[in-house]
Amino acid sequence: MKITRYTVYTHTLTHRDYLDVNMNRTKVIIGYLCSVLALEDPQLERFMTKSECAYYFSLSWFITWYGHVVRSQEEGSRIMDLLLASHPFMAIYLAAAVSLYQIDMLVTLLQL
């Protein structure tokens, strides 16, 4: 799915969408992450598609809002504050930023 300005304004994404009863909306959210990464780093997007990872590495980030990967309560609180005070798409942008920041580690893990 390609993200456009129209997509952002027409898709009603709420903070609750990450905890839906099934994975349908979460798959859409992960698709948005794929689109953001494709815009920022087409080579990474091609690698992720080729690896057939389907961006499920980020699933737990969306479901727990990074609560299981932060090192301290302060970091967790800052992330919660950010996500609660921002548009629900912020979780997607944060996942993209983390992915791009840790690109070398991601590539190494996906090659195993």
Buried (B, 14 or more C-beta within 10 A) or exposed (E): EEBEEEEEEEBEBEBEBBEEEEEEBBEBBBBBBBBBBBEEBEEBBEBBEEBEBBBEBBBEBBEBBBEEEBEEEEEBEEBBEBBEEEEBBBBBBBBBEBBBEEBEEBBEEBEE
